């Protein structure tokens, strides 16, 4: 620990480990009704990014100390960090003894991730050498909230100072990357977490006000950006991709392309779903009910010794996105894009009707509005054979 710099009733210090700076630490006193530090009370410690200058850290410390002075006349709250509080809410109220729905848990995880990115991007402007977000932030809806622990250690955001103005700024940040519906989903999740914080006597007022919601029908910059992004790969991009990707992620993408299945369905696939005698591969249920595709010779070559998937879907998403970025390909949905790619290849190169393609990927039949998951009659099997024959292989 470097020598501390006393400033009135607070101090700062730069923590080192093995000779390298790891974090700035701010030591803040717990104040009594007389606005003086309570004797014998251990001071609160706040950790900030070590790349900040001492002047920047001292400015933050002064603001936090003044904020405490202004709050001593009202009810005293234990110091709480915003992200730490959100994670606490997730573990105790969302997946705790009386768990909420899986959808609520998923949205809460996503909200924690978006808040972490917002704070990370906000602090990057104050750093002389910003780090890429991917170095610090996990990706995907399934990232466990504790994976963001280092964010509240490096970028401190007191819960009590997170007011409606910052919520408005956070909303604007979301609008640059998400649709209005998604922005409001995150804000409603944040509002629920803040209501829980009030119940825990951590804050007095919910900073997420009704006016923070984006009006229905608003076309945000994020929504326009999503429309403009590619939904499928061209044949040239497909061959380039498979020439680079390797390991288990390559096999996962190969099967995504051959089956046209959703990533969640393929991730649930096991060797038990393969019926070699009948020549059928049963696609498990996911967002929709399960369906079947034909067991192709290429699948036999790929899955001859396969015993199951090694990673969760999020890991495959990260690996595929990394390869796509290296190739300069901007695909809106890295894994789901293979489903769109197969459909496009079958239509443009194979010349197959939509009805045949829908039967293979388990989609709704054109004009019927129902999924192909029921009886597999002769016409259905003939359609599957036409698709299997038309699928072109983009790898060696």
C-alpha positions in Angstrom: 0.0 0.0 0.0 1.4 3.4 -1.0 1.4 6.3 1.5 -2.1 7.7 2.0 -2.9 11.3 1.3 -4.9 12.8 4.2 -7.7 15.2 3.0 -9.8 16.4 6.0 -11.7 13.3 7.1 -11.0 11.0 4.1 -7.9 9.6 2.5 -6.9 7.8 -0.6 -4.2 5.2 -1.3 -2.9 3.1 -4.2 -2.9 -0.6 -3.5 -0.1 -2.7 -5.0 0.3 -6.4 -5.5 3.7 -7.9 -6.5 4.9 -4.4 -7.3 1.9 -3.6 -9.7 -0.9 -1.2 -8.9 -4.3 -3.0 -8.6 -6.7 -0.4 -7.3 -7.1 3.0 -5.8 -8.7 2.8 -2.3 -10.8 5.6 -0.8 -11.3 5.5 3.0 -14.5 7.3 4.0 -15.7 7.8 7.6 -19.1 6.8 9.0 -20.6 10.1 10.2 -22.8 10.6 13.3 -25.7 13.1 13.7 -23.1 15.8 14.6 -21.6 15.4 11.1 -18.3 14.1 12.7 -16.7 10.6 12.3 -18.0 8.1 14.8 -15.2 7.1 17.0 -14.2 3.5 16.9 -16.2 2.8 13.7 -14.2 1.2 10.9 -14.1 3.4 7.8 -15.8 2.3 4.5 -13.4 1.4 1.7 -14.2 2.2 -1.9 -12.1 0.7 -4.7 -11.5 2.5 -8.1 -9.6 1.7 -11.3 -5.8 2.0 -10.8 -5.5 3.8 -14.1 -7.2 6.9 -12.7 -4.9 9.7 -11.7 -4.6 10.7 -8.1 -6.4 14.0 -8.8 -9.3 12.2 -10.3 -9.5 9.8 -7.3 -9.4 12.7 -4.8 -12.1 14.5 -6.7 -14.3 11.4 -6.4 -13.5 11.1 -2.7 -14.4 14.7 -2.0 -17.7 14.4 -3.8 -18.6 11.2 -1.9 -17.6 12.8 1.4 -19.7 15.9 0.7 -22.6 13.6 -0.2 -22.3 11.9 3.1 -22.3 15.2 4.9 -25.6 16.2 3.2 -27.2 12.9 4.1 -26.5 12.8 7.9 -29.5 15.0 8.7 -31.8 12.3 7.2 -32.1 8.6 7.8 -28.6 7.0 7.8 -28.1 4.1 5.3 -25.3 1.7 5.2 -23.0 2.4 2.2 -24.0 0.2 -0.7 -22.6 -0.2 -4.2 -25.0 -0.2 -7.1 -23.9 -3.3 -8.9 -23.3 -5.2 -5.6 -26.9 -4.3 -4.6 -28.2 -5.6 -7.9 -26.3 -8.8 -7.5 -27.6 -9.1 -3.9 -31.1 -8.6 -5.2 -30.7 -11.3 -7.8 -29.3 -13.8 -5.3 -31.8 -13.1 -2.5 -35.0 -12.1 -4.2 -34.9 -13.5 -7.8 -33.2 -16.9 -7.4 -33.4 -17.1 -3.6 -35.6 -19.2 -1.3 -38.7 -18.1 -3.2 -37.4 -17.9 -6.8 -39.1 -15.9 -9.5 -39.6 -17.2 -13.0 -36.7 -18.2 -15.3 -37.6 -15.3 -17.5 -37.3 -12.8 -14.7 -33.9 -14.3 -13.7 -32.7 -14.0 -17.3 -33.8 -10.3 -17.6 -32.2 -9.5 -14.2 -28.9 -11.0 -15.3 -29.1 -9.0 -18.5 -29.9 -5.8 -16.6 -26.9 -6.3 -14.4 -24.8 -6.7 -17.5 -26.1 -3.6 -19.1 -25.5 -1.5 -16.0 -22.0 -2.8 -15.7 -21.3 -1.9 -19.4 -22.8 1.5 -18.9 -20.5 2.2 -15.9 -17.5 0.7 -17.7 -18.0 2.8 -20.8 -18.6 5.9 -18.6 -15.3 5.5 -16.8 -13.4 4.7 -20.0 -13.6 8.4 -21.0 -11.6 9.3 -17.9 -8.8 6.9 -18.6 -5.7 7.7 -20.7 -5.4 4.1 -21.9 -8.9 2.6 -22.1 -9.2 -1.2 -22.1 -11.5 -3.1 -24.5 -14.8 -3.9 -22.9 -14.5 -7.6 -23.7 -11.5 -7.9 -21.4 -13.6 -6.9 -18.4 -17.1 -7.9 -19.2 -18.7 -11.3 -19.7 -21.1 -11.6 -22.5 -24.6 -13.0 -23.0 -27.8 -13.4 -21.0 -26.6 -16.4 -19.1 -23.5 -14.7 -17.5 -23.7 -15.2 -13.8 -23.9 -11.8 -11.9 -20.9 -12.5 -9.8 -18.8 -12.4 -13.0 -19.3 -8.6 -12.7 -17.8 -8.4 -9.2 -14.6 -6.8 -10.4 -16.7 -4.0 -11.9 -17.9 -2.8 -8.5 -14.3 -3.1 -7.2 -12.8 -1.0 -10.0 -15.7 1.4 -10.8 -17.6 2.4 -7.7 -21.1 3.8 -8.1 -22.7 4.4 -4.7 -26.4 3.3 -4.7 -27.5 6.5 -2.9 -26.1 8.8 -5.6 -27.6 6.8 -8.4 -30.5 9.3 -9.0 -33.2 9.9 -11.7 -30.7 11.9 -13.8 -28.3 9.0 -14.1 -31.3 6.7 -14.9 -32.1 9.1 -17.7 -28.5 8.9 -18.9 -28.6 5.1 -18.6 -31.8 5.1 -20.7 -30.1 7.1 -23.4 -27.2 4.8 -23.4 -29.5 1.8 -23.9 -31.4 3.5 -26.7 -28.2 3.7 -28.7 -28.0 -0.1 -28.8 -31.4 -1.5 -28.1 -35.0 -1.2 -29.3 -37.6 0.8 -27.2 -39.2 -2.5 -26.0 -35.8 -3.9 -24.8 -34.9 -0.6 -23.1 -38.2 -0.6 -21.1 -37.7 -4.2 -20.2 -34.3 -3.3 -18.6 -35.7 -0.2 -16.9 -38.6 -2.2 -15.4 -36.2 -4.8 -14.1 -34.0 -2.0 -12.6 -37.1 -0.4 -11.0 -38.0 -3.7 -9.3 -34.4 -4.0 -8.0 -34.6 -0.5 -6.6 -37.9 -1.2 -4.9 -36.3 -4.1 -3.2 -33.4 -1.8 -2.1 -36.0 0.5 -0.5 -37.4 -2.4 1.4 -33.9 -3.2 2.6 -33.6 0.4 3.9 -30.7 1.1 1.5 -32.3 4.1 -0.2 -35.5 6.2 0.3 -36.7 6.9 -3.2 -36.8 4.8 -6.3 -34.7 6.6 -9.0 -36.5 4.9 -11.9 -39.5 7.1 -12.4 -42.4 6.5 -14.7 -41.1 9.2 -17.1 -37.9 7.2 -17.6 -39.7 4.7 -19.9 -39.3 5.1 -23.6 -42.7 5.8 -25.4 -44.1 2.8 -27.2 -43.4 2.9 -30.9 -40.2 5.0 -30.6 -37.6 4.0 -33.2 -34.3 4.1 -31.3 -30.9 4.3 -32.8 -30.3 0.7 -31.5 -33.4 -0.5 -33.3 -32.3 1.0 -36.6 -28.8 -0.5 -36.1 -30.2 -3.9 -35.6 -32.3 -3.7 -38.7 -29.2 -2.7 -40.7 -27.1 -5.6 -39.5 -26.7 -8.9 -41.5 -28.9 -11.8 -40.5 -27.1 -14.4 -42.6 -23.7 -15.2 -44.1 -23.0 -15.3 -47.8 -21.5 -18.5 -49.3 -18.1 -16.8 -49.5 -18.3 -15.7 -45.8 -19.4 -19.1 -44.8 -16.4 -20.9 -46.4 -14.0 -18.3 -44.9 -15.6 -18.8 -41.4 -15.3 -22.6 -41.5 -11.7 -22.3 -42.7 -10.8 -20.4 -39.5 -13.1 -21.7 -36.7 -11.8 -24.8 -34.9 -12.5 -27.0 -31.9 -15.8 -27.8 -30.4 -17.2 -24.5 -31.6 -16.6 -25.6 -35.2 -18.6 -28.8 -34.7 -21.4 -26.8 -33.0 -21.6 -24.4 -35.9 -21.4 -27.3 -38.5 -24.4 -28.9 -36.9 -26.3 -25.6 -36.6 -25.8 -25.2 -40.4 -26.8 -28.8 -41.3 -29.9 -28.9 -39.1 -31.0 -25.3 -39.2 -31.9 -25.7 -35.5 -31.9 -23.0 -32.9 -28.8 -22.9 -30.7 -30.8 -23.8 -27.5 -32.2 -26.8 -29.3 -28.8 -28.0 -30.6 -27.2 -27.5 -27.1 -29.9 -29.9 -25.7 -29.0 -32.5 -28.3 -27.5 -35.8 -26.9 -26.4 -39.1 -28.6 -29.8 -40.5 -27.6 -31.5 -38.2 -30.2 -29.7 -40.0 -33.0 -31.6 -43.0 -34.6 -29.2 -44.5 -37.1 -31.5 -47.4 -37.9 -34.3 -45.2 -39.1 -31.9 -42.5 -40.4 -33.5 -39.7 -38.3 -32.1 -37.0 -36.0 -34.7 -35.8 -33.5 -34.2 -32.1 -32.7 -35.1 -31.4 -29.0 -37.8 -28.9 -28.1 -36.7 -25.4 -27.3 -38.5 -22.1 -28.2 -40.8 -24.4 -30.2 -41.6 -28.1 -30.1 -39.1 -30.6 -31.3 -39.0 -32.0 -34.9 -37.0 -34.3 -37.0 -34.4 -34.1 -39.8 -32.8 -36.8 -41.8 -29.5 -38.3 -40.6 -27.1 -37.3 -43.3 -23.7 -38.9 -44.2 -22.0 -35.7 -43.3 -23.5 -35.8 -39.8 -22.3 -39.4 -39.4 -18.8 -38.2 -40.3 -18.9 -35.3 -37.8 -20.6 -37.1 -34.9 -19.2 -40.7 -35.2 -17.4 -40.5 -31.8 -19.4 -37.6 -30.3 -20.5 -37.9 -26.7 -22.0 -34.5 -26.0 -21.3 -30.8 -26.0 -18.4 -29.4 -23.9 -19.7 -25.8 -23.3 -22.8 -23.7 -22.7 -24.4 -21.8 -25.5 -22.9 -18.5 -24.2 -19.3 -19.8 -24.6 -20.0 -20.8 -28.2 -21.5 -17.4 -28.9 -18.3 -15.7 -27.6 -16.0 -17.9 -29.7 -18.0 -17.5 -32.9 -18.3 -13.7 -32.4 -14.5 -13.5 -31.9 -13.9 -15.3 -35.2 -16.5 -13.2 -37.0 -14.9 -10.0 -35.7 -11.5 -11.2 -36.9 -12.9 -11.8 -40.4 -14.7 -8.4 -40.4 -18.2 -9.9 -40.5 -20.9 -8.1 -38.6 -23.6 -10.8 -38.0 -26.5 -9.7 -35.8 -27.0 -13.1 -34.1 -23.8 -15.2 -34.3 -25.4 -18.6 -33.7 -28.9 -18.0 -34.9 -27.4 -16.6 -38.1 -26.6 -20.2 -39.3 -30.3 -21.0 -39.2 -31.0 -18.0 -41.5 -28.0 -18.9 -43.6 -29.2 -22.4 -44.3 -32.6 -21.2 -45.3 -31.1 -18.6 -47.7 -28.7 -21.2 -49.2 -31.5 -23.6 -49.8 -33.7 -21.0 -51.5 -31.1 -19.1 -53.5 -28.8 -22.0 -54.5 -31.0 -25.1 -54.0 -34.2 -23.5 -55.4 -36.4 -25.2 -52.8 -39.8 -23.9 -51.9 -40.4 -22.4 -48.5 -42.7 -25.3 -47.6 -39.8 -27.8 -47.8 -37.4 -25.5 -45.9 -40.0 -24.9 -43.1 -40.3 -28.7 -42.6 -36.6 -29.1 -42.2 -36.0 -26.3 -39.7 -39.3 -26.9 -37.8 -40.8 -23.5 -38.7 -44.4 -22.6 -39.4 -45.6 -23.7 -42.8 -46.3 -20.7 -45.2 -49.8 -19.5 -44.9 -50.8 -22.1 -42.2 -49.4 -20.4 -39.1 -48.6 -23.7 -37.4 -45.3 -25.5 -36.7 -44.3 -28.7 -38.5 -44.0 -30.9 -35.4 -46.9 -33.4 -35.8 -47.4 -36.3 -38.1 -44.5 -37.2 -40.4 -46.3 -38.6 -43.5 -44.9 -39.6 -46.8 -45.0 -36.1 -48.3 -43.2 -34.8 -45.3 -40.4 -37.3 -45.5 -40.1 -36.7 -49.3 -39.7 -33.0 -48.5 -36.9 -33.8 -46.0 -35.1 -35.9 -48.6 -35.2 -33.0 -51.1 -33.7 -30.7 -48.5 -31.0 -33.1 -47.4 -30.0 -33.6 -51.1 -29.9 -29.8 -51.6 -27.7 -28.9 -48.6 -24.2 -27.9 -49.8 -21.2 -28.4 -47.5 -19.1 -25.2 -47.1 -16.1 -26.9 -45.4 -13.4 -29.4 -46.4 
